[in-house]
Amino acid sequence: MRAFRYRLYPTKAQETALLDTLHLTRELYNAALQERRDAYRKAGKSVSVYEQMRSLPEVKAVRPEFKRVHAHVLQGVVTQLDRAFQGFFRRVKQGVTAGYPRFKGQDRWNSFAFKQVWDNSRGTWFGPGKVLDTGRIYLPNIGNVRMKMHRPMEGKPKTLTIKKEGNEWYAVYVCDAPTRPLPDTGSAVGLDLGTTHFLITSDGEFVDNPRFLQSTLKKLRVAQRSLSRKKRGSKRRRKARQHVASIHRKVARQRLDFHHKAARTLVNQHDLIAHEDLNVKGMGQGNLARSIHDVGWGQFLNLLSLKAADAGRRVIGVDPRFTSQRCHACGHTEKANRRSQAMFVCVSCGHEANADHNAAKNVLGRAVPSGLNGRGQPHAVV
């Protein structure tokens, strides 16, 4: 499954219709959630997703404005709520912290979806989301919306999500596309992830950390201070809040673009990529939280695994313990081996190397026996 995201340019009338759809779908989500809560609290009964879907015609009869929303969109809202409850019950059974599904405020609801856009029996568009020859897409009850199709779509489109980000609208198609395996290179590489350098490979390549958030902090502080001085509920505060959000959005997009390019380079050059299986969530709660969130290891590793699966590569996460204290030359492990952040000198054999480069070699060494010759199992395969 591959996602294709395109920018939309609706007219004022079309944007009003899009906002109305967002408002109605959010209202339906909250009402469906309230129905489930009341049914369980008052009668001890659980309302299923199918019962709520069967009641949608009754909703349209009582509230005619819901007739302007496509049936697939309304069904998708109920399905989304059901997924939230499934995730809640799954976490409860696992014994982890489980947050009960919450009501959605206006700022927490920014998309709606068509669950089917392709007719498999006819091999053509089902209707909603159809891409027209005029460079527009058809959205029921909204119109033909202009779309910037900057790259061709691959495979069969399955679903379409209309998403609002700030003042911008996007169409996201999820397509069932074939994989694109790359020719073998015979190369394997280990990665040591850091904050000084974004990553260091076992081949000795150092990729600098761009620190997108750090470089924007001064501008962000000014915008946030301006926001704090505005009166709550005023138009000026709303504009200031949108300005702060636009800065965060730009940082996130810069980071995403960097991660895409770094992951693509690694996947193109290596058959096997080994990395430390880090607890990114736990590390993001410590003293270096801002730096760790800025570097974005979790997003990068997720993109790396997706691109590797598409290209027929392997990504292996290995146990990160003592990779920075173990000598790659002789195997001696001791805390004193690492003299500083950058210097590694083995107290046993005297081997000297860059500390991060030595760690990257250890990461590759832990993955190669299970990743290349098939003996045993890797610590984790993403």
N, C-alpha and C positions, 0 to 999 in steps of 0.2 A: 504494500500500500504506500502510495506516494502522494504528498500534498502539493498543490499548485495554488499559489496565492497571487491575486491580481487586484490592482487598485481600481476602485469604482469612482465615477464622477456623476453622481445623481443631480438632477435639476432640483430647484427648491421644492417643487410639488412632490417629486419623488422622495426627497429627503424627509419631508413631512410624513409621507406614507411609511417610510422605513422607521421613523421614530415612533409612529403610532403602533406599528407591529411590535417593536421592542417593548413599548408600554403594556400592550395587551398580553404578550407572552409572559412578561414578568408578573403581571397580575394573576394570570392563570397558574403559574408556578406557585406563587404564595397561597392562592386559594386551595390548590391541590394539597399542599403541605398542611394547611390548616385543617382540611378534611381528614387527613390521616391522623393528625394529632388528636382531634376531637373524637374520632371514632374509637381510638385506643383508650383515651382517658375516660370517656363516658360509658363505653360499652365493652371495652376490652377486645375490640375487633380490629383486625388488620385489613385495610383496604388495598386490594391488589391493583397493579398497573392496568390490567384488563378491565376492571370495573370502572376505573376512572376514564379510560378511553371510550367505553360504551356510553358514558354520561356526557361526552362532548356535544352530541346533537342537542341535548337538553340545555347545555350552556348557550349554544347558539340561538335557541328558541327564546330564552330569557334575555340574553344580551345580544341583540342583532349585530352590534359592531364586531363581534368575533367572526361573523360570516366573511369579513374582509380578509381574514387570515387563512392561508391555505391549510387544508386538513393535515398534511404531512408536518407542517410546522407545529400545530397544536399537539399532535401525537408525539412529536419529538420532545416537547416540553415535559409531558407526563413521563416519557421514557427517561429523560434526564433526571427527574426527581427520583424515579425508581432506582437508578444507578447510585444516586447519593445514599439512599437507604441501604442498598446492598453493600456499599462500601462501609457504612456505619456498622452494620451487623457483622461484617467480616472482621473488622478491627476489634469489636467487642469479643468475638470468639477467640481471637488471637491474644487477647489480654493486653492490648496496647491502648494508648489514649485515643478515645473515639469521640469526636465532636458530632453532636446531633445535627442533622441538616438544618440550615438556618434560612430565615426569610431573606429574600434578595432586595436590597435597597436599589435606588436608581443608579448609583455608582458601581454596583456589583452585578449588573446585568447588561451586557454589551453585545449579545449575538443571538441569532436564531438560525435554525437549520432546516433544510429540506432533506428528508431521509432517503429519497430516491430521485435521481435525475436521469437515469438511463434505462431504457426498455430493452432487456436482454432478449426477449422473444423476437422483437423487430429489428434489433441492432441499431437503434436510433435514440434520439433524446426523448425522454418521457414527457417533458413539458417544462417544468420549473428549472431554471438555470440553463436553458438552451442557449448556446452561443450562436449568435446570428452573424450573417456575412457582413453586416454593417459595423462590426466591432462593438456590439452591445450584447447584453444577456437579458433574457426574458424572466421577469419575476412576477408571478401572478398577483393581481390587484395593486401592483406598484408600477409596472410598465417596462419598457425596454431601456435599461440603464447602460450608459456608456462605460466601457471597461478598457483598461490599458492591458492588452494581452502581450506582455513583453517577451514571453517564450511560449512555444507550443505545448499543448497538453499531451501527455503520454498515457496510453492505456485507456481503460473504460472508466469514466467518472461514476462514482458510486453515490457520494453525498455532496451537498453544497452547504456551506456555512457563510452567512452574511455577518460580518463583524465590524463593529465601530471602535476605532482607536482615536481618541481625542475628537478632532473634527473630520477625520478621514474614515472612509468606508472601504472594506475589502471583501472580495469573494474568495473563499477557500474551497477548492475542489479536492476531494480525496479520491484518488484513482487507483484501480487495480492494475498496476503496471508490471511488466516482466522485469526480472533482475538484469543487471548489466555487468556480468563477470568480466574482470580484467585479466590479461595474460599474467602468468606467474613470473615473479621477479627473482625467486630464490632468496629473498632477503627477509630477515627478522630483526626487529628493533625493540629495545626496552626504553620506557619513558620514566623519567623522574619529574614529577610535577612540583612546582614551587611558586613562590610569590616574587622573589627577586627576579628569576627567570621563569617565564611561563612554563616551559618544559625544556628538559635536557635529554637528548637521545644517547643511547649507548654508542652511537657512531661519533659522538663528540660535537653534535650540533646544538647550539644554544639559541633558543627562541626567546626574545625579550618579552617581558610582561608590559603590555601597552598602558595599563592602569587608566582606563577610560574614566572611571568614577573619580579617581584621585585628581586627574587633570581638570575635572569639571566642578570640583567642590567649591571653589571660590564663587563661581557664577551661581551655583545652586544655593549657597548660603544667602547670597543677596536676594534671590527670588523667594526663599523661604521666610526671610525676615520681612520682606514686603508683604507676603501673604499673612503673616501673623498680625500685622497692623490693620488689616482690613476688617470691617464689620461683618459679622456672620450673617449670611443671607443676602448680602448685597451683590450687585452686579460686578463691582470692582473686585470683590473677593473671589467670585466665580472665575473671572478672567485671570486673576493671580494664581488661582489653583490650577487652571489649565496651563499656565506658563510653566509652573513647577513640574506638572505631569509631562509636558513636552520635553523638558530637559532630561528627565528620567527615561523617557521613551527613546530619545536619541542615544543615550549611553547604552541602553539595552540593545539597540539595533547595531551600534558599533561593535559591541562585544559579540553579538551573534554572527556578524559578518566575519570577524576575526576568527571565531571558532570554526565556522564553515570552511574557511580557506586553510587553516592549519590542519583540520581533520582530512580534508581532501588531499593535501600534499602527502600526508603520511600513508593514506590508503593507496594512493597511486604508486608509491615507492616500495611498499613492503607487503609481504604475504602474511606475516604475523606481527602483531603489535601487542606488546605486553606493558601493562601499567600497574601502579600500586592500587590495590582495592581499598581506597580510602573511605572513611566514614565522614563524608563531606558535611552532612547535616550536623553531626556532633562537633566537628572542627569549626563550623560556622557559628558556634555559640560561645567560643572562647575569647581570649584577648585580641586575637587577630581576625575577628569576625568581619570587619569592614574589608580588609585586604583579601580574605578568602572569598567573600561574596563578590568582590570586584573582579577577581581572576576567573570565577565561574567554572570551576572544575567539573561540577555535575553536568552542566549543559554541554560542555565540550566532550566529555566521555560518552554522553548519550548520542550526540551527533556522530562521534567516531564509530560507535557500534552500529548505528544505522547505515552509514556509508560503507562500512566494512561488510555488512550482511548483503548489501546490494551488489558489491563488487566481488563477492566470493572470498573475502579475506577473513582472518580470525583475529579477534580481540580477546585477550586474556587478562584478567585481574589477578594479581598474586598477593600473597600475604606481605604487607609493608613492614612488618616488624624487623628491626635491625638492618634494614637495607643500607642505611647511612652509616652504620658502625662496622659492617663486615668488610674485610679486605677482599677485593675481587681476585687478587693474585694468589693469596695463600689460604683464604677462608677464615682467618683469625677474626673473631668478633669481640670488640671491646670499645667501651665508650671513649677511651682516651685516643682511639685511632683518629677521631675527627677533631683536629686541632682548632678549627674555626669554621665559620659558615662556608668558606670556600676551599679550605685546605684539608686534605686527608693524608695522613702519614701513618702507616701500619707500625705499631710498636713491636711486632713480631718479625716481619721480614724487611721492613723499611720501605715498602712500596709507597711512592708518592703519586698523588693524582688530585684532580679537582674533585671535591667531595660529591657534588651532584653527578658528575660523570661516572664516578665509581659506583654510586647508588643505582644509576641507570643500567650499568652492566650487571649488577646483582639482580635487578628486576628481570632482565632478559634471561639470566642464568636460571632463575626459578621457573620460568615459563617454557624454555626450550625443551627440556626433557619430556614434558607432557604435551607440548604444542607441536613439535615437529616430527618426532619418531613414533608417536602414538602410545608410548608406555605410560600407564597411569592416567590420572585425570587432573586437569588444571584446577587451581583453587576456585576459580569462578570464570565462567564463560559468559560474556555479555552478548 
